[in-house]
Amino acid sequence: MKINDLRKLSDKDLLSRLTDNRESLQKCRFQKSIQQLEDYKVLSDLRKENARINTILKENTLDKGNIDG
């Protein structure tokens, strides 16, 4: 998912997506270890999307801190 699409989601949606991605990443790593994973690009895509989500969540918390402060 592109970063602009992720920015439109709420924090709750982002957290649920992050949890789903972590579970998918764990499954893909297991498949890789037993050599059943066909497309290794999925691993890097999931890691990158997790990083994007974490960045957006951090930005949101910093923005809320500036508004409240």
N, C-alpha and C positions, 0 to 999 in steps of 0.2 A: 504494500500500500504506500502511496506517495505521502510525503510529509504534510502537504497541504490538506489531504484528506484526513490524516490523523489529527491535525490541529482542530478540525471541526468537531471531533468527538469529545464527549465529556470525560472527566477524570475517571468516573466509574467504568465507562466503556473502555477506556485505555487500560485500566488495571485488569479488567477481565480479558482483554485481548493479550496483554502481557502474560497473564497466567496460562492462557491457551497456547501461546507461542513457546513458553518454557516447557510445557508438556510435550508439544510437538517436537521441539528441539531434542528433548531427552529420548523420545521414541526414535528419531532419526539417528541419533548417536548410537543407540543400541543396534539399529538396523545396519549401520555402517560397520560396527564391530563384528557382526556376524555375516558381513558381506552380502546383505540383501538390499542395500540402498542403491538405486540405479542412478539417481541424479544428486550428485554431491553439492550442487549449487544451492540446494534447499537449505543446507546448513548455514552457509554464509548469508543467505537472504533472511533467515530467521534471526540470526545474530544481529544483523544490521537493523532489522525492524525493531527488535528489542531495544537497541541503543537509541533509535529515534523516539520510541515511546518514553523511555526513561528521560531523555532530553526534554521532551515536551512536558512531562510531569514536573520536572525540576523547574522549567520556565514558569509553569503555572503557579507553583508554590512561591517562587520569587516574586511574581507579579502580585499575588495576593498579599505578600508581606509588604510590598511597597504601597499598596492601596491602604492597608490597615495602619501602616506606620505613619 
